[in-house]
Amino acid sequence: MKTLNELSNELKKNNIRLTHQRLKVLEYLSNSKNHPTVEQIYNALKKEVPSLSKTTIYNTLKYLAELSLIQVLAIDENEAHFDAATETHGHFKCSTCDKIYDFDIDMDSCETEELDNFEINEKLVYFKGICPRCLSK
């Protein structure tokens, strides 16, 4: 779990200056393991940062994604989820409880000969099904 100061210092080292609102969004994402949506981020931060709007959150998330500080997950048909863990990993979404789980995966083993002449800029792996907790109910 990273503090606001730690995040701010990391960004300053890379010559990235963020507003207080943007830092609070990044801090929330860094400390959240539930892959929140814009609505969840807004509801979690609106009391602490009353001047925060959903538009600011959308713009902040777009900016953080452009800087590769977060991942945008399009695993859900209705809305995007966000993940501050930028190291290579896959995601599993339970269709019963809607929880999204991270899992390790060797992306290099996902190569196919059909893409030899393509430039690959991003590799994403999503699985959907039912988690063990829901299966046991």
matplotlib code that plots the C-alpha trace (Angstrom):
import matplotlib.pyplot as plt

x = [0.0, 1.6, 1.1, 0.3, 3.8, 5.4, 3.3, 4.0, 7.8, 7.7, 6.0, 8.3, 11.3, 9.8, 9.0, 5.3, 3.4, -0.2, -2.8, -4.1, -7.2, -5.3, -2.9, -5.9, -7.4, -4.0, -3.6, -7.0, -6.2, -2.8, -4.4, -7.4, -7.4, -11.0, -10.5, -12.9, -15.1, -15.3, -18.5, -16.8, -13.8, -16.1, -18.2, -15.1, -13.4, -16.3, -16.4, -12.6, -12.3, -15.6, -14.5, -13.9, -16.2, -16.7, -15.3, -12.1, -11.9, -12.5, -9.8, -7.4, -7.8, -7.3, -4.1, -2.8, -3.4, -1.5, 1.4, 1.2, 0.6, -2.6, -4.4, -7.8, -9.8, -12.5, -13.5, -17.0, -19.5, -21.0, -18.1, -14.3, -12.5, -9.1, -6.0, -2.8, -0.9, 0.9, 3.1, 2.1, -0.9, -4.3, -7.7, -10.6, -14.1, -16.6, -20.0, -21.8, -20.3, -18.6, -15.3, -12.2, -9.1, -5.5, -3.5, 0.1, 0.5, 3.5, 2.6, 5.5, 3.9, 0.8, 2.6, 1.0, 2.6, -0.3, 0.9, 4.6, 4.3, 2.3, 3.6, 2.0, 1.7, -0.4, -1.3, -4.4, -5.8, -9.3, -11.1, -14.7, -16.4, -17.3, -14.9, -14.3, -16.1, -19.3, -19.0, -18.9, -22.2]
y = [0.0, 3.3, 6.6, 9.8, 11.0, 7.9, 8.1, 11.9, 11.2, 8.4, 10.7, 13.7, 11.4, 10.9, 14.6, 14.0, 16.5, 15.7, 17.7, 16.8, 15.3, 13.2, 12.0, 11.0, 8.9, 7.3, 6.6, 5.0, 2.8, 1.8, 0.8, -1.0, -4.6, -4.7, -3.2, -0.3, 1.5, 5.3, 5.2, 3.2, 5.6, 8.6, 7.2, 6.3, 9.7, 12.3, 12.9, 13.2, 15.4, 17.3, 19.2, 15.9, 15.3, 12.3, 14.2, 14.8, 11.1, 10.2, 12.6, 11.5, 7.9, 8.6, 10.6, 7.9, 5.2, 7.3, 7.5, 3.7, 4.2, 2.2, -0.4, 0.0, -3.3, -3.8, -7.1, -5.9, -5.1, -2.1, -0.2, -0.1, -1.2, 0.2, -1.5, 0.2, -3.1, -2.5, -5.6, -8.4, -10.4, -11.7, -11.1, -13.5, -12.1, -14.2, -14.1, -14.8, -12.3, -10.0, -10.0, -9.6, -11.7, -11.2, -14.2, -14.6, -15.6, -16.0, -13.7, -14.9, -18.3, -16.6, -16.1, -17.4, -17.8, -16.0, -12.7, -13.0, -9.9, -7.9, -5.3, -6.2, -3.2, -4.7, -8.2, -8.7, -11.9, -12.1, -15.1, -15.3, -18.0, -18.8, -18.4, -21.2, -19.3, -19.1, -22.7, -23.9, -22.1]
z = [0.0, -1.1, 0.6, -1.2, -0.5, -1.9, -5.1, -5.4, -5.0, -7.7, -10.1, -9.4, -10.2, -13.6, -14.1, -13.8, -11.8, -10.8, -9.0, -5.6, -7.0, -9.5, -6.8, -4.6, -7.5, -8.1, -4.4, -4.2, -7.2, -5.8, -2.5, -4.1, -5.2, -6.4, -9.9, -9.3, -11.8, -12.2, -10.1, -7.3, -7.3, -7.2, -4.3, -2.3, -2.7, -2.8, 1.0, 1.2, -1.9, -2.2, -5.3, -7.2, -10.2, -12.4, -15.3, -13.4, -12.6, -16.3, -17.4, -14.6, -15.5, -19.2, -18.4, -16.0, -18.6, -21.2, -18.8, -18.3, -14.6, -14.6, -16.8, -18.2, -18.1, -20.7, -19.1, -18.4, -21.2, -19.4, -18.0, -17.6, -14.5, -13.5, -12.1, -10.7, -11.1, -14.4, -14.4, -16.8, -15.5, -16.5, -15.1, -14.3, -13.7, -11.8, -13.6, -10.3, -7.8, -10.4, -8.5, -10.7, -9.8, -10.9, -12.0, -13.2, -16.9, -19.2, -22.0, -24.1, -24.4, -26.0, -29.3, -32.5, -35.9, -37.6, -36.0, -37.0, -39.4, -36.9, -34.4, -31.0, -28.7, -25.9, -24.7, -22.5, -21.1, -19.7, -18.5, -17.3, -15.3, -11.7, -8.9, -6.3, -3.6, -5.7, -6.9, -3.3, -2.5]

ax = plt.figure().add_subplot(projection="3d")
ax.plot(x, y, z, "-o")
ax.set_aspect("equal")
plt.show()
